[in-house]
Amino acid sequence: VSEALGVPIGATICDTQAVVCHRDLCWDARWLVHSCGLEVWQFDHLAVHQDPFVPFHAVRHSSPTIDLSGGHDNFLESVRARSKNLIAQVARRRRKLTREVGPVVTTWDSADADEFAALVRWKSDQYQRTGTWDRFEREWIRDVLTELLRCKSAGCSGLMATTHAGDRLAAVHIGLLGGTGLSWWFPAYDPDLSQYSPGLIMLLDLAAQASERGVRTIDLGRGEHAYKLRVATGA
């Protein structure tokens, strides 16, 4: 890679990119890049609100969000209005999972190494099935997630949530928690349980638990995937 090519901090797993500066500071994008000794700065999740970068936007994407500022009940009403059958459908699948596998329990924050390993395995398998680059092939990415899960600062910490059906792990998610925001980052589930929609069960459970803990927004990340659009209340 040329030394004149720059990428954002945490590139390939960084969901929001921007220049960190005072909001009133005036700057020029070309000047900034060249002053850093770069010929090119490649971005892929650049926030759209910084005007100096606007001429260099190629494609705009939406990052769906869940708004919990009005409380969990208001969120559910919004989902019912947009996706009339979703809440009832997930509830039916939860009951079926309970009957056929075991009682469903979602844990807000886990530190279990075996559950982390399961997420890496399931996510890697998903990347391979879909022909997507496997991020977990990079040791530094696994190290970053491990370090974030150890960090429990109020400003930014890793959060590994799990959903079990009885003694069986059904779904795992690693996200970032900071202030009143939660980032939906690395979700994975047992493919043998896909008929029960364990990922959606976990996401709806996390929304309920997040609301209880004062989280006001869940950022589902760039990409208008069908399941995101069914639960999103904004973007």
PyMOL commands that set and color helices and strands:
alter all, ss='L'
color gray80, all
select helices_A, chain A and resi 29-35+51-56+72-82+86-100+113-129+135-137+139-150+191-196+198-212+226-231
alter helices_A, ss='H'
color red, helices_A
select strands_A, chain A and resi 5-6+40-41+65-67+104-107+157-165+168-178+181-189+217-219
alter strands_A, ss='S'
color yellow, strands_A
deselect
rebuild
show_as cartoon
